[in-house]
Amino acid sequence: MESDALLTIGTLSARTGVAISAIRFYERKELITSVRTDAGHRRFHRSVIRRLSVIVVCQRLGYSLTEIHDRLAELPSDRTPDDADWSALAGDFRGEIDDRIERLLTLRDHLDGCIGCGCVSLDVCMLYNPDDAASELGPGPRYLMGETSADLPRPDRPPKSVTPTTEDNSMNEQLWHLAQINIGRLKYPVDDPRSADFMDNLDPINELAEQSPGFVWRLQDESGNATAIRAFDDETILPNLTVWESIESLKDYVFKSDHARFVRRRREWFEPMDDLPVLTMWWVRAGHIPTLVEAKERIDHLVEHGPTAHAFSFRPTFGPPSHPEAT
């Protein structure tokens, strides 16, 4: 290698913006290499400029020096890396960078809530982490790390013990079903391309609901969904009215099925709602089909009085009325 093809450490620092001390550090970590002159001075090949650029960018993306070392070790050591070598290296990074971008976008979209509790709150986050279920996935902010409530373990439920008390309660629950309405203020029209992913997944998610244990009924028109039905003065509010056998069956569908992925993506399609509750639940006699007028009355009651047996959400919940004649 001719000496005039080599760069001094000062020139390399000026070309890359990397401090001389950092260049020496990277060399000690075997991320870059140098040759020595007869006088013992460091000299670097021009290709080190590109290596240093990769190191700097990867560190800013959060890669450890060990990870960077392992990637750079894939480059040839007996010759100057060519475009094909760098392209292969970029391909290795691309998938990992895409994953990091997705995680950063998730973090950005949930900075106002999830970053504050990290999926460890017992009381705050009833939508993403009911009953602190995310703790079953391990320590730390599991949902921000890319997991969802659909990843939660679903052990077989043990059989209920039969005692006079539980038998009476079971019989009472059979007399009542759980009605629920969840609403959302759509950001864009249903035919807007930005709503396409939501609209395209309505049919499979509705089908998933119908196949879920405990499902009883859902509101729909001739299209098979309820996106054309309007029940509020605000035409952008979409209703989803369903009936379930129990609170547990609704929770399992919302948080432990593939539906959970779309709960987490809600903010892509719907505006935050401070004026109305997203979810309202109440008990109805088995066989009763709730109307939107009835649902709106329950929403109004929840807004005015907070959670009561007449209208509530997941925190707190209320059991079915004790007697069939109760209203």
FIMI-766371 format. One record per residue (C-alpha): residue in three letters; x, y, z. Coordinates in steps of 0.001 Angstrom, whole numbers, padded with zeros to 6 digits, always signed. Each point is the difference from the previous one (the first is absolute). Example, Ala and Ser with C-alpha at 12.3 -4.5 7.8 and 13.67 -1.06 7.14 Angstrom:
REM FIMI-766371
Ala+012300-004500+007800
Ser+001370+003440-000660
This chain:
REM FIMI-766371
Met+000000+000000+000000
Glu+001552+003293-001072
Ser+000486+002565+002736
Asp-001713+002724-002037
Ala-003204-002119+000031
Leu-000085+000169+003780
Leu-001427+002656+002303
Thr+001428+001370+003212
Ile-002196-000221+003076
Gly-000389+003783-000081
Thr-001198-000050-003605
Leu-002375-002871+000750
Ser-001421+001939+002935
Ala-000516+003103-002124
Arg-001665-001977-002799
Thr-002426-001889+002262
Gly-000584+002373+002901
Val+001014-002773+002402
Ala+002352+001081+002775
Ile+003543-001363-000083
Ser-000533-001561+003432
Ala-003112-001798-001303
Ile+001894-001289-003038
Arg+002640-001473+002308
Phe-002778-001522+002128
Tyr-001663-001612-003016
Glu+003341-001438-001046
Arg+000522-001508+003460
Lys-003462-001570-000328
Glu+001073-001444-003389
Leu-002716+001865-001875
Ile+002608+001551-002278
Thr+003647-000764-000734
Ser+003065+002027-000817
Val+003514-000594-001243
Arg+003161+001467+001482
Thr+002666+001965-001728
Asp+003674-000661+000643
Ala-000199+002758+002573
Gly-002927-001710+001738
His-002719+002422-001085
Arg-003534-001208-000767
Arg-001223+000089-003580
Phe-003480-000931-001192
His-001292-001144-003341
Arg-002658+002218-001553
Ser-002619-002747+000391
Val+000140+000646+003766
Ile-001905+003227-000677
Arg-003005-002088-000983
Arg+000444-002359+002933
Leu+000017+002903+002420
Ser-003155+001383-001592
Val-001733-003344+000542
Ile+001194-000119+003615
Val-001269+003504+000769
Val-003414-000585-001607
Cys-000454-003409+001658
Gln+000835+001401+003415
Arg-002619+002702-000473
Leu-002507-002736-000888
Gly+000770-001716+003296
Tyr+002261-002839-001145
Ser+002597-001132+002503
Leu+003678-000058-000945
Thr-000107-003798+000138
Glu-002855-000076-002534
Ile+001817+002459-002242
His+003209-002039+000259
Asp-001806-003186-001009
Arg-001535+001720-003041
Leu+003224+001618-001164
Ala+001782-003328+000395
Glu-002064-001208-002964
Leu+001917+002366-002280
Pro+003105-001383-001714
Ser+003252+000610+001847
Asp+002348-000844-002855
Arg-001218+002719-002379
Thr-001921+003243-000157
Pro-003749-000678+000298
Asp-001788+000682-003263
Asp-003587+001123-000642
Ala-001272-003590+000099
Asp+001536-000507+003448
Trp-001573+003179+001356
Ser-003325-000894-001597
Ala+000018-003391+001725
Leu+000760+001688+003305
Ala-002827+002492-000539
Gly-002387-002877-000663
Asp+000882-001533+003360
Phe-000736+003272+001736
Arg-003181+000812-001912
Gly-002312-002489+001695
Glu+001271+000917+003461
Ile-000306+003726-000730
Asp-003565-000460-001276
Asp-000842-001744+003263
Arg+001572+002828+002019
Ile-001931+002571-002026
Glu-003270-001811+000753
Arg+000818-000062+003706
Leu+000906+003689-000015
Leu-003280+000853-001726
Thr-001876-002005+002629
Leu+001887+001837+002729
Arg-000764+003354-001611
Asp-003713-000757-000267
His-000265-001071+003635
Leu+002298+002484+001727
Asp-002944+001610+001785
Gly-001025-003214+001722
Cys+002097-003146-000316
Ile+003355+001642+000640
Gly-001325+001125+003361
Cys-000892-003438+001290
Gly+002019-002426-002103
Cys-002701-002689+000179
Val+000474-000363+003746
Ser-002935+002087+001242
Leu-002755-001843+001801
Asp-002499+002820-000114
Val+000596+002381-002906
Cys+000005-001866-003282
Met-003182-002030-000295
Leu+000115+000039-003818
Tyr+003454-001467-000661
Asn+000780-001756+003269
Pro-003156-001067+001856
Asp+000684-001607+003384
Asp+003753+000411-000607
Ala-000146-002887-002474
Ala+003179+001144-001800
Ser+002080-001052+003017
Glu-000477-003593-001172
Leu+002168+000819-003016
Gly+002941+001048+002172
Pro+001446+003174+001521
Gly+000123+003358-001733
Pro-002242+001794-002529
Arg-001087-003128-001858
Tyr-002429+001666-002404
Leu+002458+002761-000888
Met+002537-002758-000645
Gly-002246-001361-002738
Glu-002129-002613+001745
Thr-003775+000224+000248
Ser-002657-001389+002290
Ala-000531-002679-002658
Asp+003385-001404+001146
Leu-001298-000605+003518
Pro-000178-003637+001102
Arg-003498-001476-000021
Pro+000005-002937+002404
Asp-003041-002207+000031
Arg-002465+001234+002556
Pro-000514-002376+002939
Pro-003513-001360+000385
Lys-002217+001964+002331
Ser-000670-001581+003323
Val-003669-000733+000487
Thr-001317+001385+003246
Pro-003473+001348+000741
Thr+001365+003561-000149
Thr+001847-000294-003315
Glu-002865-001968-001495
Asp-002407+002750+000926
Asn+002361+002615-001440
Ser+000452-002004-003209
Met-003741-000298-000435
Asn-000350+003738+000533
Glu+002681+000774-002607
Gln-001861-002144-002518
Leu-002966+002327+000419
Trp+002097+002997-001030
His+002304+000890-002851
Leu+002511+002809-000308
Ala-000682+002755-002535
Gln+002832+002272-001031
Ile+000454+002912-002353
Asn+003395+001343-000943
Ile+000199+003106-002117
Gly+002696+001823-001907
Arg+000284+003361-001709
Leu+001481-000889-003383
Lys+002905+002177-001126
Tyr-000671-000477-003702
Pro-003026-000999-002128
Val-000562-003732-000381
Asp+001026+000195-003683
Asp+003194+001928+000737
Pro+003176-002038-000708
Arg+001163+000737+003555
Ser-003009-001947+001299
Ala+000583-002912-002374
Asp+001815-002278+002434
Phe-002793+000420+002540
Met-002752-000601-002560
Asp+001774-002957-001623
Asn+000226-001814+003343
Leu-003596+000536+001137
Asp-001339-003238-001465
Pro+002668-002328+001453
Ile-000178+001711+003408
Asn-003806-000236+000023
Glu+000252-003641-000985
Leu+002500-000523+002827
Ala-002501+001512+002433
Glu-002807-002265-001192
Gln+002213-003055+000448
Ser+001158+001045+003477
Pro-001377-001848+003050
Gly-002773+001981+001640
Phe-000972+002080-003045
Val-003776+000551-000327
Trp-000822+002779-002491
Arg+001382+003075-001775
Leu-001523+002999-001736
Gln+000363-000065-003797
Asp-001731+001098-003175
Glu-000227-001725-003374
Ser+003732+000615-000549
Gly+000842-002253+002941
Asn+001418+002778+002202
Ala-001203+003190+001681
Thr+002207+002637-001612
Ala-002938+001486-001934
Ile-002175+000264+003123
Arg-000050+003390+001690
Ala-001397+000496+003511
Phe+001590+003288+001040
Asp-000251+003616-001138
Asp+003704-000269-000815
Glu+000011-001925-003286
Thr+003621-001070+000498
Ile-000853-002179+003021
Leu-000295-003701-000841
Pro-001886-002342+002382
Asn+000795-003628+000733
Leu-002850-001572+001983
Thr+000253-003643+001092
Val-001335-002441+002596
Trp+002052-002608+001901
Glu-000731-002676+002553
Ser+002384+001456+002573
Ile+002606+002652+000712
Glu+002702-002669-000191
Ser-000988-001082-003510
Leu+000112+003606-001192
Lys+003400+000563+001643
Asp+001424-003117-001616
Tyr-001077+001187-003429
Val+001138+003603+000452
Phe+003361-000623+001655
Lys+001034-003604-000662
Ser-000939-000593-003621
Asp+001366+001454-003224
His-002364+002914+000631
Ala+002593+001342+002488
Arg+002270+001039-002878
Phe-002662+002380-001238
Val-000673+001374+003480
Arg+003647+001062+000079
Arg-000316+001645-003424
Arg-003173+001906+000894
Arg+001719+003383-000093
Glu+000928-000482-003638
Trp-003677+000242-000942
Phe-001841+001686+002876
Glu+000309+003324+001779
Pro+000492+000109+003783
Met-003379+000369+001735
Asp-000193+002080+003159
Asp-003720+000784-000187
Leu-001408-003539-000253
Pro+001082-003385+001395
Val+001446-002336-002612
Leu-001580-003026+001701
Thr-003336-000288+001843
Met-001451-003268+001343
Trp-003241-001025+001705
Trp-001963-003157+000745
Val-003054-001019-002021
Arg-002377-002906+000424
Ala+001050-003001-002072
Gly-001714+000221-003364
His-000339+003795+000047
Ile+001527+001826-002992
Pro+001160+003474+001030
Thr-000696+003005-002222
Leu+002221+002973-000766
Val-002464+002236+001863
Glu+000478-002202+003048
Ala+003765+000032-000457
Lys+000105+003799-000229
Glu-001968+000256+003245
Arg+002568-002233+001731
Ile+002851+002101-001384
Asp-001623+003175+001265
His-000515-001587+003412
Leu+003659-001033+000206
Val+001101+003514-000947
Glu-002255+001629+002592
His+000289-002421+002921
Gly+003194-001938-000563
Pro+000097-003805+000142
Thr-003020-001562+001688
Ala-001923-003236-000431
His-002101+001830-002600
Ala+002984+000802-002270
Phe+003678-000796+000515
Ser+003273-000847-001701
Phe+002776-002486+000746
Arg+001098+001851+003131
Pro-002002-000550+002096
Thr-002439-002629-001210
Phe-003346-001007+001522
Gly-001619-003412+000096
Pro-003462-000774-001409
Pro-003066+000988+002032
Ser-000917-002410+002791
His-003611-000510-001047
Pro-001642-000484-003397
Glu-002415+002832+000610
Ala+002814+002486+000684
Thr+000501+002758-002566
